[in-house]
Amino acid sequence: MTASVIAHAGDLVELYDVIVVGAGPAGMSAAALMSAEGLSVLVLDENPAPGGQIYRHITLNAQTKRPYLGAAYWAGRPIAAVFMTSALTYAPRCRVWSLDSANPSLDEPYARVGISLGGVARHVQARRVILATGALERPMPVPGWTLPGVMTAGAAQIALKSAGLVPSGRVVLAGCGPLLYQLAVQLKDAGADIVALLDTGGGLRRGWRYLPSFLVSPYALKGAALLFKARRSLRVVSGVRRLQVEGRDRATAVRFKTDRFEETLTVDHLLLHQGIIPDTALANSAGCALEWNETLRAFQPRTDDRGCSSLPDIFIAGDGARMAGALASAEAGRAVALAVMAELSPGDAHPFEARRQGTLRECARLQRGRPFIDTVYLPARHFLAPEDESTVVCRCEEVTVGAIRRAARRGVTGPNQLKVFTRCGMGPCQGRMCGSTVAELLADEQGTEPGDIGTYRLRPPIKPLRLSEIAALPHGDADTFAVTGLHPENATDASPSLTERALCDDR
Amino acid sequence: MFRRLAPISQAVSFEFEGRPMTAEKGESVALALLASGIQSCRDSVVSGEPRGPYCLMGACFECLVVIDGVPSCQGCQVEVKAGMRVVRQSGARSMDEATPS
């Protein structure tokens, strides 16, 4: 058996039992399990090959050619192999630009997913949708971070995994979190010239409470080995309080400051990272309720113990629901799949429930030690809500810390009003690069927490779509009314057409 | 710029700003540019500052380029193809260029 790989929107059927968005560990595991039970499953993913970001390019890489990627990466092999040999439909290179929950009162009995595949947009329907959209790197706005040559650590890892590319010249990594150390070691093993790793983390702080459970977790040994290797082979500077990128047309130097000294390093590449947070864009645009996770300092979709969002036919699995890591996400994907199967199976759901409890236990076991990591690696306050007024926060519309803080002092009520006043978050990234910083800045100015501030309300299309693709979508009476202001039943077959009449009325 | 750990095995020829470039088959336009020493692929829409690929996973929209005449293509999401003509995206679009001739 092999997965049916679809390259053209027209080759999809109208309705699937389940649509899974994202082919990372959670999405692949959920889809494989459901298809094995006979459900019709469609998996939509942006990348050309399965794996998500963590196992990116996993089916195309040879361990002998890229040994520096490490054992944690190759653990994705069997997950992807099961996925690609499952009886499911898989659409790579597919953009998902909208999601609507079923609305029986409007004669829409199924969830609708707007996609663009092979240059053609269309809608596909499903009884249930599982969002396995994974995580994004938390933005790390510092002065000069928009200069070419500055990238996220994740970006450098993608270049390494998918194309065997390493940054040449002098490389500095800055920020905090396990991924930063992992990448530093990977790049070093691959032959990059790592000048320094500048750790901006705040140290143990409240983390000691979680230390015992961390020490007996699978993370402990791996983490200790990684830190040891990084500190032995690289220059690691701890307690970095200030960071600034310098250069005219590209980054040429990084200036940093600790409590003890200040230094400037010349660089060709600066890689920034301060942890990862759930990618909530699609859930947000569908109207799923979001909640503030204080431990992670990030918004996440609200889900019940089955993984169901606030909308009954939309489930969320893996890092897109709450940060768990790759292996736990694969288990979480299976648990959500079992919950969905219990709902869709006409008869007795008990066998699924027993399996689901087992999967949840395994998921919990894999996440032991996680609270310690989340707490210890929480970015320092001034890197979440920067103080330097000239620092760009919204990279698309070039809105600065100063502009946002001034708007907040004038009484802006939240991110959506801020967007109207300043264009912050109005560019093509739709707030993916500024949303978390904006919530932190507004909360900082108004003496409250981001959970009280909220985040941008996103609207479809959440991924770019050509106007010609939208125009070619089939449209119904409601769409005609929305555009022309005329009810189709009032229109006659005689010319002028609805559109022409509407234009005439406007004049 | 970025360095290739292994030499190109299946070469694809494309153009950037009229200059001939070579990439590995299957890689994205953004990676192909980075591997060719191109760090900046567009000018920002407000101040016109140079920008380059930032996240490489489709989230940041910093790698926008014009590909075969189509503006605002995400370089990291488009696979490089033989004969592709890639041009820098300069600032915001004006009404004049948007008006069909």
Boltz contact constraints between the chains, C-beta under 6 A:
constraints:
  - contact:
      token1: [A, 46]
      token2: [B, 58]
      max_distance: 6.0
  - contact:
      token1: [A, 53]
      token2: [B, 57]
      max_distance: 6.0
  - contact:
      token1: [A, 136]
      token2: [B, 59]
      max_distance: 6.0
  - contact:
      token1: [A, 148]
      token2: [B, 39]
      max_distance: 6.0
  - contact:
      token1: [A, 148]
      token2: [B, 40]
      max_distance: 6.0
  - contact:
      token1: [A, 148]
      token2: [B, 50]
      max_distance: 6.0
  - contact:
      token1: [A, 148]
      token2: [B, 52]
      max_distance: 6.0
  - contact:
      token1: [A, 149]
      token2: [B, 39]
      max_distance: 6.0
  - contact:
      token1: [A, 151]
      token2: [B, 54]
      max_distance: 6.0
  - contact:
      token1: [A, 152]
      token2: [B, 55]
      max_distance: 6.0
  - contact:
      token1: [A, 155]
      token2: [B, 55]
      max_distance: 6.0
  - contact:
      token1: [A, 155]
      token2: [B, 56]
      max_distance: 6.0
  - contact:
      token1: [A, 158]
      token2: [B, 56]
      max_distance: 6.0
  - contact:
      token1: [A, 159]
      token2: [B, 2]
      max_distance: 6.0
  - contact:
      token1: [A, 159]
      token2: [B, 31]
      max_distance: 6.0
  - contact:
      token1: [A, 163]
      token2: [B, 27]
      max_distance: 6.0
  - contact:
      token1: [A, 163]
      token2: [B, 31]
      max_distance: 6.0
  - contact:
      token1: [A, 164]
      token2: [B, 5]
      max_distance: 6.0
  - contact:
      token1: [A, 164]
      token2: [B, 6]
      max_distance: 6.0
  - contact:
      token1: [A, 165]
      token2: [B, 2]
      max_distance: 6.0
  - contact:
      token1: [A, 165]
      token2: [B, 35]
      max_distance: 6.0
  - contact:
      token1: [A, 166]
      token2: [B, 3]
      max_distance: 6.0
  - contact:
      token1: [A, 167]
      token2: [B, 2]
      max_distance: 6.0
  - contact:
      token1: [A, 168]
      token2: [B, 1]
      max_distance: 6.0
  - contact:
      token1: [A, 168]
      token2: [B, 3]
      max_distance: 6.0
  - contact:
      token1: [A, 249]
      token2: [B, 50]
      max_distance: 6.0
  - contact:
      token1: [A, 250]
      token2: [B, 39]
      max_distance: 6.0
  - contact:
      token1: [A, 398]
      token2: [B, 46]
      max_distance: 6.0
  - contact:
      token1: [A, 398]
      token2: [B, 47]
      max_distance: 6.0
  - contact:
      token1: [A, 428]
      token2: [B, 61]
      max_distance: 6.0
  - contact:
      token1: [A, 429]
      token2: [B, 60]
      max_distance: 6.0
  - contact:
      token1: [A, 429]
      token2: [B, 61]
      max_distance: 6.0
  - contact:
      token1: [A, 432]
      token2: [B, 59]
      max_distance: 6.0
  - contact:
      token1: [A, 433]
      token2: [B, 60]
      max_distance: 6.0
